[in-house]
Structures are given as structure tokens and as C-alpha cells.
Amino acid sequence: MKIIVQKFGGTSVASPVLRAEAVNRVREARERGYKPVVVVSAMGRAGDPYATDTLRDLPSSACLCGEYSLRDLDLIMCCGEIISAVVMAATLCDRGLISLALTGWQAGMITDGNYGEAQVIDFQPERLLAHLRNDEVVVVAGFQGITPEGEINTLGRGGSDTSAVILGAGLGAERVEIYTDVNGIMTADPRLVQDARIIDHLTYNEVCQLAYEGAKVIHPRAVEVAMHHNIPLIVKHLRESESGTVISRDPAVGEPGFGKKELRVITGIAHSTGLAQVIVEMTAEEADLELAVFERLAADRISIDLISLFPERKFFIVQEEKLAQVEAILNSLGVKYQVLRGCAKVSVVGLGMRNLPGVMARVVQALHEKRIRILQTGDSNITISLLIREEDLPEAIRTLHDHFKLSVPPSDDERVLA
């Protein structure tokens, strides 16, 4: 039995016209001999009646004290996907495709009980497989599962992507297709770089890094599951005929029929905004406070990034919305610190930079030529991240995009040398 999982995001099922396009994608899969399993997100975006953010805000309008439980919040937030699944199943039936809707737990998703950010700890595929053998199209509500004790959980941001990949892994699917409102993963944000283009093929590691550094096309947790099970992912536009972006393991040749991996030092550029740089000052006698600072930040669930530790100075960045909490912690510990608001992070990502000297020099040179000040850096074997002023971000992204010639597709045997 050839199985394919097709995931449709909230904007892809938000109207009858778009749902009709989704039906066409399902019908095409069946015509190619697949048994499709459809995964859906809640319809629309914040403000739309059944969008997740809209449902999440409903309890706060009824409970001004704000003390409703995370358990109850998961109950209401899972409703958007259930509504979407029922509507999509009805649409498929109306178009002559026998279909039924299942909640995440009816589809076999067993979760760990962590409300709002649950992990799937088991998948029981028997019911789904029975429906597929009966030639039914199963529409699964993404973003949700149930604990062994019967408590409903949601999976956090990007949870429907994760649901789709877990279903693909558990069912032995040939691939997972992620349909969205963009044509694929691009070399940079097209709102900032006019000549940004779709990347034909990426490795799991590259996509994870782009996602962690700010690209929002697919959730990194979903990519990690796909990488673990070696399931190809295809990110594509609901209404466009282009093949989109293929995500797979092989960095050189891609998956059969998917074309070759682009041989680039830099594959794409990601960014994040709304950041603040924190510099904590300590004397040698205050070194014992270093651990206390990071323990308190962790206890308050404050995520920090670009961490650089020196004997008398500790650098890190946080989201500006968390800055008041950070300052309260630092003040309570009596340490001296400086804060720089209005920062942004720009990151260049590419498998080709691994073990290749000179890439950092090129990045620094390109920004220095534009007089863009680099406040802090961090790197891994396939990522270089730079902290800059947010006002410099558009020019920084365009400069790096041009410098590494990302608007031009590479030839099959091209490798841009540093």
C-alpha cells in the first residue's frame, strides 16, 4: 500500500475555494496510486472564528483573573483542527471521495501530558490503516493527541507539521507534502529581498537551522522527526504547479526523482527581530554569581541565545518581551549589567561552509563595506549568526544575499569557494 501524507495549513483550508484546491491535490495523489492521509490545521489566522489564536484568547475574555488552567486551554485550542478536519472531510465527500474525519487521538496519537507543548510518545496506526484499506481518505486533526490517562494535549507551535510527519513515519509513507501559502523555502524573506528565490532541495540539517534562526515555513521539530525516520518532505504552494522545496537526507543527489542538491557554501539566510543584547559584568570575586544568573533564567523559562562567556563579561540575547523578567532577576542578584534594545539577528546557513575556512571573513567583509556594525556573533558548523541593530537588518540581508549570489541557481557542479 503506497501511502502519502498531505498536510494543509490554516490558510490552505480557510475558504471553500482553497479547500477545493486541496481536494484537487488529494485527487491527484489518488490518481498516482497513493492512499492519501490528510492532516489539517485550524482554519485561517488570528481573528478568524476558528483559528487557534482566536480560540486561545476566548477564555481570557471570560476569566478576567487569567487563572484558567493549561488543561482547559488545550481543550479549547484543539477544537480548531477538529472543525477543520470535519469541514475538509465533508468537502472531499461532496467531490466524490469517500472520507471521514478523525481527531488526533482517534488517529492514534499518544502524548506525554505536557499541556501546550506535548510530545508524541506513541503512535497506534491500526485504525488509520483499516480505513485506508477500505479505500477511505482519512482527514486527521493536527496539533493534538491524548495521554494514556485520557487527557487531551496540544503539540505547540507547528504542531500540525509534527503530526503529519509522525503519521508519515508510523504509516511508512513514501513522503509528506506540506502545502502552504508560499511556493517553498526561499533563500531569504522575499519581503526584504526582491530577488529571493525558491531553493529546490535542502537537507534536514539546513532546514532545521533556518527554522531555528527565524524562518517560519516549517517547524524544526517536524524536520527532526522526518530526519530520524528519513522521510522526504516537500514544501509547496497549494495553488502552484512548481515542485516546491524537497527536504531530505542526501546532501549531494537528493531523493530519487527530486533532482540534485544545490552545492552552495551558503544556502539561505534567516533572521529574527525584537531582540535585546544583555551584557553582565562580573569581577573575579563575583564569579560564583555566573551560575546563579543562568540558573535563575532557566527557572523562569527564559530562553537565551548567542551566549558568549568571558571572565568578566557574559553576553547573551533575549526577546525584548522577556527583558523585564531578565532585569528583575539581575537586579535581585545585585549584578551590574548593560542592555541594548532594538537588535536583530541575521544568520547565514549552508552545508557547504562546514570545514571550509574563510566564510566568516567574507560575511564580516560584506557587512563592513556597508558600514553595518556587528555587535556579537555565534556559529555552528553550518551556521553563522550575527547580532546587529534592527534598523540595519534589511540592508544586511540584501548585502549577504548579493555577496553569496543566492539569487542565481547554481549549476550541478558549482561550489562557490571562499
N, C-alpha and C positions, 0 to 999 in steps of 0.2 A: 504493500500500500504506500503510494507516494503521497507524502503529507507536506503541506506548506502552511506556514502561519503568516497571516496578513494582519498587521496592526494599523488601525486608522485612528489618528489623533483627533482631539476635540474639534479642531477647525475643519477636519475632513468629514465629519458627520453632523455638522451644525445646521444643515438645511436640507430640504428634500432634493434639491439639485445636486448637492455634494454627495448625499447618500446614494443617489442614482449612479454617480461616478464610481463610488465604492462598489456597488453591485457589479458594475462592468468589470472591475478588477477581479472580483471573485469569479465571475463567469469565465473570464479569460483563463484563470488558473484551472478551472474545471475542464475547459477545452484542451488544456495542455496535459490533461491526465492526472491532475493533483486532486487530493482531498483537502479542501481548504478549511482551516480553523481561523476564525476571525476574532481579533481582540480589539475592543473599543475603549476609548477614553470618554469622559463626560463631555457632553455637547457644549461647544462654544468656549468662551473665555470669561474672565471675571465680569460680573454684571449680568451675564446671560442667566436665565432662570435655573438651569440645571448644572451650571459649571461648578467645579469643585470649590473654587474660591468663594462663590456665592453661597453655596451650602455651608461652608466652613464658618461664614460670618453670621449665619442665621441665629445660632444660639446666643451670640453676644448681644443681638438686638432684643432677645427675650430675657436675658440674665445680665442685668447691668453690673452686678458684682463681679462678673467674669470668672466665677468659680465652678463652672460646669466641668465634667471630667473628660479626660482624654478618651476614655472608653466610649462615652456618648458621642464625642466628636467624631470618632471613627465610624460610628453607626450612621451618622447623617452624611458624612463625606463619601461613603461607599455607594450612596443612592444614585449619584450622578451617572456612574458607569452602568449601574443596573438599568436605569431608564434608557440609556443609550443602547445597551445590548438588546432590550426588548423592541425598541423602535427599529433598530437595524435588522433584527430577525424578521420583523413584520414586513419591512421593505423588501427583503430577499424573497419572502414567501409571495408577496404581491407580484414579483417579477418571475415567478415560476420556479424558484429554487427552494426546495423543502429545507426549512431552517428552524432552529429553536435557540432560545437564549438561556445561558447558564450564568449564575453568579460565580465569583472566583472560587468559593468553597464547593459549590456543586461540580465545578470543573476539576476539583481535586487539590487545590492549593492549601497546604497546611503551614501555618505561620507560628512564630515564636512568642507571640504575646506582647511585643514591644509596640504599643499603640502609636500610630502616626509614622513609625519608621520600621515596620516589621520586616523580618527576613523570612523567606520561604524555606522551611526546614524539610519539607517532604512534598512530593507530588504524586498523586494517585490517579493514573491515567485511564483506569478501566472504563469508567462511564463515558468519557470522551471517545475512546476507541470504539466502543459499542455503537455510538451514534454515527461515527464515520463509516463503520462497516455497513450501516443501514443507509448509507449514501445521503446523510443529512449534513447540511452546513451548520456547524456549531458556532454561535457567537458568544464569546466569553467576556464578561465584565472584567476589565483590567483593574490593577491598582489595589487588589484586595485578596484576602484569604481568611482562614479561620484557625483558631488554636485547637489542639486536641481536646480542650475543655469546652469548646463551643463558643469562644469569644471572637467577634469579628475584628479584624485588623486591616489597616491600610498600609501601603508599602512606601509611602513618602513620595517626594517629587520624582517624576519619571517612572512611577510605579507601573504604569501600563506597558512601557517598553520592557521593563523587567519581567512582567507577567508573560509577555509574548515570547521572550527568549527562553524562559523556564518551560513554557509549554512546548516550544520547539525542541528543546533538549530532551524533555521527558517523553515526547512522542516520536523522537527520531526523525524530525522534519528535515527535509533537504535544505531549506533555507527559511529565513524570517525576513519578510518585507515590511519596512516601516514607511507608511505613507503619511506625508505631512504637507505643509503649505510652502515648502521650498523644494528646489529641484535636486538637492543633495547637499553634501557638506562642501562648503566653499573655502577657498584659500584665505579669505578674510571676510569680515562683515561687509556685505555689499552696500549697506547704508553709509559706510565710511570709505570704501574703496570701490570706485565705479567699475573698474575692470577686474574685479574679483571673479573667479571662475569656479565651476564645479570640479572637484577632484574625483577622477574616475575610480580610483582604488586607494584604500588606506589599510594599514594593519590595525589590529586591535589595540596595540600599544599606542599608536599615534592618535587614534580616536579618543582613547581614554585620557591622554594628556591634553588634547584640545578641549575635551569636555571639562576636565578638572580646572583648566585655566580660563574658562569662561564661555566657550562655545556651547550653545544650548540646543543643538539639533537632536541629540540622543543622550540618554543618561548613562554615565560611566558604569554604574552597577550592572546595567543590562549588557554592556560591552564585555565586562569582566566575566559574566556568566557565559556569553557566547564564546569567548576566548577559551574558557575552561573546557567547553564541550566541542570546540572547533566547528561552530555553526556559522556559515556565512550570513551576514546581514546586508540588506540592500536598503538604502535610504533614498526615497524618490518622491516626486511630486504626484499628488493624486490625479491631476488632470493633464500631465505632460507625458509625451512618449519617450523622452530621454531615459537612458538606463539608470541614471542617478549615481550614487556612490556605493561601491561594493566594499565591505569591510570583512577582511579575512586574515588568516594567519600568515600565509606565504608572502614575504616581502619582495619577492622577485617576479613571480609569474602570476600570482593571484589564483583564483579558483578556476576550474575548467569552464571555458565559455565566458569568463568575466574580463578577459583582457589582462594586460600586464600592469604590474605595479609601477607607479611613477618613480623614477630613480632621481630623487631630488635630495640635496642636503637639507633644505627647508621645505616642508610640505604645506604648512599652513600657519596662520597667525591667529591667536585668540587674545581676548582682552577681558578685563573686569574693571569696574569703576566703583566709586563710592567708598574708597579705601582711606585709611589713615595710617601713617607711619608713627610708631612709638619707639622712642629711644630711652631706655632705662639706664641710669648712671649709678655705678656702684664703686666704692673703694675696695681695696684688697680686704679690709676688715669687715666688709659687708657681704662677702662672697656667699655666706650661708643664706642670704636672702634670695639668691638666684633660684634655688629650688622652690622656695616658698611662693615666689611670683608665679612660676609655671604651674605649681600645684593648685593655687587659687584660681587661676584662669581655667584650668581643666575642670575644677569642681563646679564652676559656674557655666560650664559647657560653652566656653568662648573659643571659637576656632581662630588660630593664628597662622600666619603664613610668612614666607621669606624670612625665616629665623636665622639671625647671624649673632653668634656669641663671641665676645671678646672679654678680656679680663676685667675691664672697667666699663664696658658698654654692651648692652643687649638690644639688638634691633629686631623688630617684628612688625607685621602689619595686621590690621583688623578691619572689618567692615565698620564704617563710621557709625552705623546704628548701634554698634556694641561699645562704642568708645566711652560712654558714660559709665558703664559697668567696669570697664578696664581701669578708668581713672579712679573709681571708688576703691577698687582693690589696691592699686598702687598707693593711694593716699592712706589707706588703712595700714599698709605695711611701712609707711614712712620713707619710701624711696624717692629719689629725685628722678624726674623724667621730663622728656620733651615730646610734643605731639605736633605732627604736620598733617593737617587735613587736606582734602581736595586732591588726593592721589589716585592714580590708576596703574594697573599692571598690564604690560603687553608681553606676550610670550610667543617665541618662535619655536615650532615643533617640527621635527623631522628625523626619521630613522637614519637618514644619510649622514647626520652630524656625529653619530656615535663613533668615537675613537678617531675623529677627524680634526686635527689641530687647525686653529685659525678662525673658527666660526665666530667666537666671541669677539675677536679683533674686528671682524667685518661688521658685526652688529654695532659695536661701540663707534666705529668709524662713521658708519652711516648716520647715526644719531648726532654725533658730534658735528658733522658737516652741516646739519640743520640747527645747530645750537640748542639741541634738546638735552636738558640736564638729566643724567641718570642718578637717582637717589639711592638705589640699592639694587642688588642683583641676586639671583639664585639660579641654580641649574641642576639638571639631571643628565643622564647620558643621551637623551633625545629632546631635551627642552632647555631653553634659556629664557628666563623671566627677568624683566626689568621694571622697576618702580619709577614712575615719572609723575610729573604734575598732570592732572586730568585735562587741563587746557591744552596740553601738548599731544594728547592721545591721537586725535585724527591724523595729524601730520606724521607722528611716529609710525603709525600703522601703514600709511601710504608710502613712507620712505622705505621701510623694510620690505614691503611688498614689491616695490620697484627694484630695490637693490638686489633681491634674490630672484627677480624675473618670474614672479609667480603668476603673472597674467598670461604667460606663454606656456602652452603644454610642452613638456619635454619630449624629445624623441625617444624611441625604445632603448637606445644605447647611451643616452645622455646622462652624465653626472656632473653637476656644476661643482667645480673644485674651489676650495677656499684659497 
